[in-house]
Amino acid sequence: MRSRILGSFLPVIMIGLCAAVLVAQTPSGTKDFHPTTTSTDAAIKAATDAAEAAAAAAASHRAAGRRSNAAASANQARAWSSRCEGVRTPALALADHGDDLTTREREVATLAARGLPDQQISEQLFVSIRTVHAHLRSAYAKLGVSGRKDLAAVLRTEPLSGR
């Protein structure tokens, strides 16, 4: 029950953290921070906080058996942490998990989510179509999705222009 209630508030928490990043990036937003803190420091701190919140959400979803939500939250944590100039914390380690995609699976899944057909993916990555299919099957299973349409939401990718 508690995790269900917490899970319903996570989008609100994330929106609040996003707002903190936007405020921290404006000169007027630095007034609440220590005088020696720059707006860049504040932005990194806010992005780290957002990444940690997303990592905690990933762990919570994973514990509840919601693999697709866990993967989406872990991807969001990685996106936020990429803005933190290499900052690593114990909380960010929660986003890292053994059932995550391999580099090649992520590559294939991202291209598929963007709308590329299997043939183009295989040509672009210099692998066979059967290999593309194998990577997609594995990615679907790990992410808890049933097809390409779901990949875009979980991986938070946009379709390629003109598709």
TIRO-64337 format. One record per atom (N, C-alpha, C, O, CB): x, y, z; residue in one letter. Coordinates in steps of 0.05 Angstrom, whole numbers. Glycine has a CB too. Layout:
! residues N
px, py, pz, res
X, Y, Z, A
...
! end
This chain:
! residues 163
px, py, pz, res
16, -24, 0, M
0, 0, 0, M
17, 25, 0, M
13, 44, -15, M
-19, 0, 24, M
38, 25, 18, R
55, 48, 20, R
69, 54, -7, R
70, 77, -15, R
76, 44, 42, R
79, 33, -20, S
94, 37, -45, S
75, 47, -67, S
82, 62, -84, S
107, 11, -54, S
49, 38, -66, R
30, 47, -86, R
24, 77, -82, R
23, 91, -102, R
3, 31, -83, R
22, 86, -58, I
17, 114, -52, I
42, 130, -60, I
39, 151, -73, I
11, 118, -22, I
66, 121, -52, L
90, 135, -59, L
93, 136, -89, L
101, 156, -100, L
115, 121, -46, L
88, 114, -103, G
90, 113, -132, G
72, 133, -145, G
80, 144, -166, G
83, 85, -142, G
49, 138, -134, S
31, 158, -147, S
41, 186, -143, S
33, 204, -159, S
3, 155, -135, S
58, 191, -123, F
68, 218, -119, F
95, 222, -133, F
104, 245, -134, F
71, 223, -89, F
107, 202, -143, L
134, 205, -156, L
134, 225, -179, L
152, 241, -181, L
144, 178, -166, L
113, 225, -197, P
113, 245, -217, P
113, 274, -206, P
126, 291, -217, P
90, 242, -235, P
99, 278, -184, V
98, 304, -172, V
126, 312, -161, V
135, 334, -163, V
77, 305, -149, V
138, 292, -148, I
165, 296, -137, I
185, 304, -159, I
200, 322, -157, I
176, 272, -122, I
183, 289, -182, M
201, 294, -204, M
196, 322, -216, M
215, 336, -223, M
198, 273, -226, M
171, 330, -218, I
165, 357, -229, I
177, 378, -210, I
188, 398, -220, I
134, 361, -232, I
175, 374, -184, G
186, 393, -165, G
216, 395, -168, G
228, 416, -167, G
179, 385, -137, G
229, 372, -172, L
258, 372, -176, L
266, 385, -203, L
286, 399, -204, L
270, 344, -175, L
250, 381, -223, C
255, 394, -249, C
253, 425, -246, C
269, 440, -256, C
236, 385, -271, C
233, 433, -231, A
230, 462, -226, A
254, 473, -211, A
263, 495, -216, A
204, 467, -210, A
264, 457, -192, A
288, 466, -177, A
312, 470, -195, A
327, 489, -192, A
295, 446, -155, A
315, 453, -215, V
337, 456, -234, V
333, 482, -250, V
352, 497, -254, V
338, 432, -254, V
309, 487, -259, L
304, 511, -275, L
309, 536, -258, L
321, 556, -268, L
275, 512, -285, L
300, 536, -233, V
305, 559, -215, V
334, 562, -210, V
345, 585, -210, V
289, 555, -188, V
348, 540, -206, A
377, 542, -200, A
393, 553, -223, A
415, 563, -219, A
387, 514, -192, A
382, 550, -247, Q
397, 559, -271, Q
393, 589, -276, Q
406, 600, -294, Q
389, 544, -295, Q
376, 602, -261, T
371, 631, -266, T
386, 646, -244, T
388, 637, -221, T
341, 637, -265, T
396, 670, -251, P
411, 686, -231, P
395, 692, -206, P
406, 692, -184, P
420, 711, -244, P
369, 697, -209, S
353, 703, -186, S
348, 678, -168, S
342, 681, -145, S
326, 715, -194, S
351, 655, -180, G
347, 630, -165, G
370, 623, -146, G
367, 605, -130, G
343, 608, -184, G
392, 638, -148, T
415, 632, -132, T
414, 645, -105, T
431, 640, -88, T
441, 639, -146, T
394, 663, -100, K
394, 678, -75, K
390, 661, -50, K
398, 669, -28, K
372, 699, -76, K
377, 637, -54, D
372, 620, -31, D
396, 602, -25, D
395, 587, -5, D
347, 603, -35, D
416, 602, -41, F
440, 586, -37, F
462, 602, -23, F
460, 626, -21, F
449, 574, -63, F
481, 587, -13, H
504, 600, -1, H
517, 620, -20, H
518, 615, -44, H
525, 579, 9, H
526, 644, -10, P
537, 664, -28, P
559, 655, -46, P
563, 666, -68, P
547, 687, -12, P
574, 634, -38, T
596, 625, -55, T
587, 604, -75, T
603, 595, -92, T
619, 614, -38, T
562, 596, -74, T
552, 576, -92, T
544, 590, -118, T
529, 609, -119, T
527, 561, -80, T
555, 579, -141, T
548, 591, -167, T
523, 578, -177, T
513, 558, -166, T
571, 587, -187, T
511, 590, -197, S
487, 579, -209, S
493, 551, -221, S
475, 534, -222, S
474, 598, -230, S
517, 548, -231, T
525, 522, -242, T
526, 501, -220, T
516, 478, -223, T
553, 523, -256, T
537, 508, -196, D
538, 489, -174, D
509, 482, -165, D
504, 459, -160, D
553, 502, -150, D
492, 502, -165, A
464, 497, -157, A
450, 479, -177, A
434, 462, -170, A
449, 523, -154, A
456, 483, -203, A
444, 466, -224, A
453, 438, -221, A
437, 419, -224, A
450, 478, -252, A
479, 434, -216, I
490, 407, -212, I
477, 394, -188, I
470, 370, -189, I
521, 408, -209, I
475, 408, -166, K
462, 398, -142, K
433, 390, -147, K
425, 368, -139, K
464, 418, -119, K
418, 407, -161, A
390, 401, -167, A
388, 377, -186, A
370, 360, -182, A
376, 425, -179, A
406, 375, -206, A
405, 352, -224, A
413, 326, -210, A
401, 305, -215, A
424, 357, -248, A
432, 328, -191, T
439, 305, -175, T
416, 295, -158, T
410, 272, -156, T
464, 311, -157, T
402, 315, -146, D
378, 308, -130, D
357, 294, -147, D
345, 274, -139, D
367, 333, -116, D
352, 305, -171, A
333, 293, -189, A
341, 265, -198, A
325, 247, -199, A
328, 311, -214, A
367, 262, -203, A
377, 235, -211, A
374, 215, -188, A
366, 192, -193, A
407, 237, -219, A
380, 224, -164, E
377, 206, -141, E
347, 199, -137, E
341, 176, -130, E
388, 219, -116, E
329, 217, -140, A
300, 211, -137, A
292, 191, -159, A
276, 173, -153, A
284, 237, -140, A
301, 195, -183, A
294, 176, -204, A
306, 149, -199, A
294, 128, -205, A
303, 187, -232, A
331, 148, -188, A
344, 122, -182, A
328, 108, -160, A
325, 84, -161, A
373, 127, -173, A
319, 123, -140, A
303, 111, -118, A
276, 101, -130, A
267, 79, -121, A
298, 131, -96, A
265, 115, -148, A
240, 106, -161, A
245, 80, -176, A
229, 62, -176, A
229, 128, -180, A
268, 78, -190, A
275, 54, -205, A
277, 30, -185, A
267, 9, -191, A
302, 57, -220, A
290, 34, -163, A
293, 12, -143, A
265, 4, -132, A
260, -20, -129, A
311, 21, -121, A
248, 24, -127, S
222, 18, -117, S
205, 2, -137, S
192, -17, -130, S
207, 44, -109, S
206, 11, -162, H
191, -3, -183, H
202, -31, -187, H
186, -50, -190, H
193, 13, -210, H
228, -34, -187, R
240, -60, -190, R
232, -79, -168, R
225, -102, -173, R
271, -58, -191, R
231, -69, -143, A
223, -85, -120, A
194, -94, -122, A
186, -115, -112, A
228, -70, -94, A
178, -77, -135, A
149, -83, -138, A
143, -100, -163, A
120, -107, -169, A
133, -57, -139, A
165, -106, -178, G
161, -123, -202, G
152, -108, -226, G
144, -120, -246, G
141, -144, -196, G
154, -81, -226, R
146, -65, -249, R
171, -58, -265, R
182, -37, -263, R
131, -39, -240, R
179, -78, -282, R
204, -75, -297, R
204, -52, -316, R
224, -38, -319, R
210, -101, -312, R
182, -48, -330, S
181, -26, -349, S
184, 1, -336, S
199, 18, -345, S
154, -27, -365, S
170, 5, -314, N
172, 30, -299, N
200, 33, -287, N
211, 55, -286, N
151, 31, -276, N
211, 11, -278, A
239, 11, -266, A
259, 20, -288, A
276, 36, -282, A
246, -16, -255, A
256, 9, -311, A
274, 16, -333, A
271, 45, -341, A
291, 59, -345, A
269, -2, -358, A
246, 55, -342, A
242, 83, -349, A
254, 101, -328, A
267, 121, -335, A
212, 88, -352, A
250, 95, -303, S
261, 111, -281, S
292, 110, -281, S
305, 130, -277, S
251, 102, -254, S
303, 87, -287, A
332, 84, -288, A
344, 100, -311, A
364, 113, -309, A
341, 54, -291, A
330, 100, -334, N
338, 116, -356, N
337, 146, -350, N
355, 161, -357, N
321, 110, -381, N
316, 154, -336, Q
314, 182, -327, Q
336, 189, -308, Q
347, 211, -310, Q
286, 187, -315, Q
343, 171, -290, A
365, 176, -271, A
391, 180, -286, A
407, 198, -280, A
367, 153, -251, A
395, 163, -306, R
420, 166, -323, R
420, 193, -338, R
441, 206, -340, R
423, 143, -342, R
397, 201, -348, A
395, 226, -362, A
402, 250, -344, A
417, 267, -351, A
367, 230, -374, A
390, 249, -319, W
396, 271, -300, W
425, 270, -292, W
438, 291, -290, W
378, 269, -276, W
436, 246, -286, S
463, 244, -276, S
483, 252, -297, S
506, 260, -291, S
469, 216, -266, S
476, 250, -323, S
495, 258, -344, S
499, 288, -343, S
519, 298, -354, S
484, 250, -372, S
482, 303, -330, R
485, 332, -327, R
501, 339, -302, R
505, 363, -296, R
457, 345, -325, R
510, 319, -288, C
523, 324, -262, C
554, 322, -263, C
567, 318, -242, C
513, 305, -241, C
565, 323, -286, E
595, 323, -289, E
608, 300, -274, E
628, 305, -260, E
606, 349, -280, E
598, 276, -278, G
612, 253, -267, G
607, 247, -237, G
620, 231, -225, G
640, 255, -271, G
587, 261, -225, V
581, 257, -197, V
570, 228, -194, V
552, 220, -209, V
561, 278, -187, V
580, 214, -174, R
570, 187, -167, R
564, 187, -137, R
580, 195, -121, R
591, 164, -174, R
540, 178, -130, T
532, 175, -103, T
521, 147, -98, T
514, 134, -118, T
511, 197, -95, T
519, 138, -74, P
507, 112, -69, P
478, 110, -79, P
469, 89, -89, P
507, 105, -39, P
463, 132, -77, A
436, 132, -86, A
434, 128, -117, A
416, 115, -127, A
422, 158, -79, A
453, 139, -131, L
453, 136, -160, L
459, 107, -169, L
451, 98, -190, L
474, 155, -173, L
473, 93, -151, A
478, 64, -157, A
453, 48, -158, A
452, 26, -169, A
497, 53, -136, A
431, 58, -145, L
405, 44, -146, L
395, 42, -174, L
380, 23, -180, L
385, 59, -129, L
402, 60, -192, A
393, 59, -220, A
407, 37, -236, A
397, 27, -255, A
397, 86, -234, A
431, 30, -227, D
446, 9, -240, D
436, -18, -230, D
434, -23, -206, D
477, 12, -235, D
430, -35, -249, H
419, -61, -241, H
427, -81, -262, H
430, -75, -286, H
389, -60, -238, H
431, -106, -254, G
440, -127, -271, G
422, -133, -295, G
431, -144, -315, G
444, -152, -256, G
395, -127, -293, D
378, -134, -315, D
375, -111, -335, D
357, -111, -351, D
350, -141, -304, D
393, -92, -333, D
393, -70, -352, D
403, -79, -379, D
415, -100, -382, D
410, -47, -341, D
398, -64, -399, L
406, -71, -426, L
436, -69, -430, L
450, -53, -418, L
392, -52, -446, L
446, -87, -447, T
474, -84, -455, T
476, -60, -474, T
456, -49, -483, T
484, -110, -470, T
501, -52, -479, T
505, -29, -497, T
492, -34, -524, T
479, -17, -535, T
535, -23, -500, T
496, -58, -535, R
486, -64, -562, R
455, -67, -561, R
442, -58, -580, R
498, -91, -572, R
444, -79, -540, E
415, -80, -538, E
403, -52, -537, E
382, -47, -550, E
407, -96, -513, E
415, -35, -522, R
405, -7, -520, R
407, 7, -547, R
389, 21, -554, R
421, 9, -498, R
429, 2, -561, E
433, 14, -587, E
410, 5, -607, E
398, 22, -620, E
460, 7, -599, E
406, -21, -608, V
385, -32, -626, V
358, -23, -617, V
342, -15, -634, V
387, -63, -626, V
352, -24, -591, A
326, -16, -581, A
320, 14, -587, A
298, 21, -593, A
324, -22, -551, A
340, 30, -583, T
337, 59, -588, T
331, 64, -618, T
313, 80, -624, T
362, 75, -580, T
346, 51, -635, L
341, 55, -664, L
313, 45, -671, L
299, 57, -687, L
362, 40, -681, L
305, 22, -660, A
278, 12, -665, A
256, 31, -654, A
236, 36, -667, A
274, -16, -652, A
261, 42, -631, A
242, 61, -619, A
239, 86, -635, A
218, 99, -635, A
250, 68, -590, A
261, 93, -649, R
260, 117, -666, R
247, 112, -693, R
244, 130, -709, R
288, 127, -670, R
240, 86, -698, G
225, 81, -722, G
241, 67, -745, G
229, 63, -766, G
213, 105, -733, G
266, 61, -741, L
281, 48, -762, L
272, 19, -765, L
268, 5, -745, L
311, 49, -756, L
269, 10, -790, P
262, -19, -794, P
286, -36, -788, P
309, -27, -788, P
251, -23, -823, P
281, -62, -783, D
302, -81, -776, D
324, -81, -797, D
348, -82, -789, D
290, -109, -773, D
317, -80, -822, Q
337, -81, -843, Q
357, -57, -841, Q
381, -61, -843, Q
324, -81, -871, Q
346, -33, -836, Q
364, -10, -834, Q
381, -12, -809, Q
404, -4, -809, Q
347, 16, -833, Q
369, -22, -787, I
385, -25, -762, I
408, -44, -767, I
431, -38, -759, I
367, -35, -739, I
402, -66, -781, S
424, -86, -786, S
446, -74, -803, S
469, -79, -799, S
412, -111, -799, S
438, -59, -823, E
458, -46, -841, E
474, -25, -826, E
498, -24, -830, E
444, -34, -865, E
461, -9, -810, Q
474, 12, -796, Q
494, 2, -775, Q
515, 13, -771, Q
454, 30, -782, Q
487, -21, -762, L
504, -32, -741, L
522, -55, -750, L
537, -66, -735, L
486, -41, -718, L
519, -62, -776, F
535, -84, -788, F
531, -110, -773, F
550, -124, -767, F
565, -76, -787, F
506, -117, -769, V
498, -142, -757, V
476, -154, -775, V
464, -141, -791, V
489, -139, -727, V
470, -180, -771, S
449, -193, -786, S
422, -185, -775, S
419, -175, -752, S
452, -223, -785, S
401, -189, -791, I
374, -183, -782, I
367, -201, -759, I
352, -193, -740, I
354, -186, -805, I
376, -226, -760, R
370, -245, -737, R
382, -234, -711, R
370, -237, -690, R
381, -272, -744, R
406, -222, -713, T
418, -210, -689, T
401, -187, -679, T
397, -184, -655, T
447, -201, -695, T
391, -170, -697, V
373, -148, -689, V
349, -160, -675, V
341, -149, -654, V
365, -132, -714, V
337, -181, -686, H
313, -193, -674, H
320, -203, -646, H
304, -201, -627, H
302, -215, -691, H
343, -216, -643, A
351, -227, -617, A
355, -205, -597, A
346, -207, -574, A
378, -243, -620, A
368, -183, -605, H
372, -160, -586, H
345, -148, -579, H
341, -140, -556, H
390, -139, -599, H
327, -146, -598, L
301, -134, -591, L
285, -152, -572, L
273, -143, -553, L
284, -130, -617, L
285, -178, -577, R
272, -197, -559, R
283, -195, -531, R
268, -194, -511, R
275, -226, -569, R
309, -193, -529, S
322, -191, -503, S
314, -164, -489, S
308, -164, -465, S
353, -193, -505, S
315, -143, -505, A
308, -116, -494, A
279, -116, -484, A
273, -105, -463, A
313, -94, -515, A
261, -127, -501, Y
233, -128, -493, Y
229, -143, -466, Y
215, -134, -448, Y
216, -142, -514, Y
243, -165, -463, A
241, -181, -439, A
252, -166, -415, A
240, -165, -394, A
255, -208, -442, A
275, -154, -418, K
288, -140, -396, K
272, -115, -388, K
271, -108, -364, K
316, -132, -404, K
260, -102, -407, L
246, -77, -401, L
216, -82, -395, L
202, -64, -386, L
248, -58, -425, L
207, -106, -399, G
179, -112, -393, G
160, -99, -413, G
138, -92, -405, G
173, -104, -365, G
168, -97, -438, V
150, -85, -458, V
144, -106, -479, V
157, -127, -481, V
164, -60, -471, V
123, -100, -495, S
115, -120, -515, S
122, -112, -544, S
118, -129, -562, S
86, -124, -513, S
131, -88, -549, G
137, -81, -576, G
151, -54, -579, G
157, -41, -559, G
113, -81, -592, G
156, -46, -603, R
170, -21, -609, R
156, 4, -598, R
170, 22, -589, R
173, -18, -639, R
130, 4, -599, K
115, 28, -590, K
122, 33, -560, K
124, 56, -552, K
85, 24, -593, K
124, 12, -545, D
130, 14, -516, D
159, 23, -512, D
165, 36, -491, D
124, -12, -502, D
176, 15, -530, L
205, 22, -527, L
209, 52, -525, L
224, 62, -508, L
221, 11, -550, L
195, 67, -542, A
199, 96, -543, A
193, 109, -516, A
208, 126, -507, A
181, 109, -565, A
172, 100, -503, A
165, 111, -477, A
185, 103, -456, A
193, 120, -439, A
137, 102, -469, A
193, 78, -456, V
211, 68, -435, V
239, 80, -438, V
252, 88, -419, V
213, 38, -436, V
248, 82, -463, L
275, 93, -468, L
275, 123, -471, L
296, 136, -473, L
287, 81, -493, L
251, 135, -471, R
248, 164, -473, R
263, 175, -498, R
279, 193, -496, R
259, 178, -448, R
256, 162, -521, T
268, 171, -546, T
247, 183, -564, T
223, 178, -561, T
282, 148, -561, T
255, 200, -582, E
238, 213, -601, E
241, 199, -628, E
264, 191, -635, E
243, 243, -602, E
220, 197, -644, P
223, 186, -671, P
241, 204, -688, P
243, 228, -684, P
196, 183, -684, P
255, 191, -707, L
272, 206, -725, L
254, 224, -742, L
231, 216, -748, L
289, 188, -742, L
264, 248, -750, S
248, 266, -766, S
240, 253, -792, S
256, 238, -804, S
263, 292, -771, S
216, 258, -801, G
206, 247, -826, G
194, 219, -823, G
187, 207, -843, G
229, 246, -846, G
191, 209, -799, R
180, 182, -794, R
153, 185, -781, R
140, 165, -776, R
198, 165, -777, R
! end
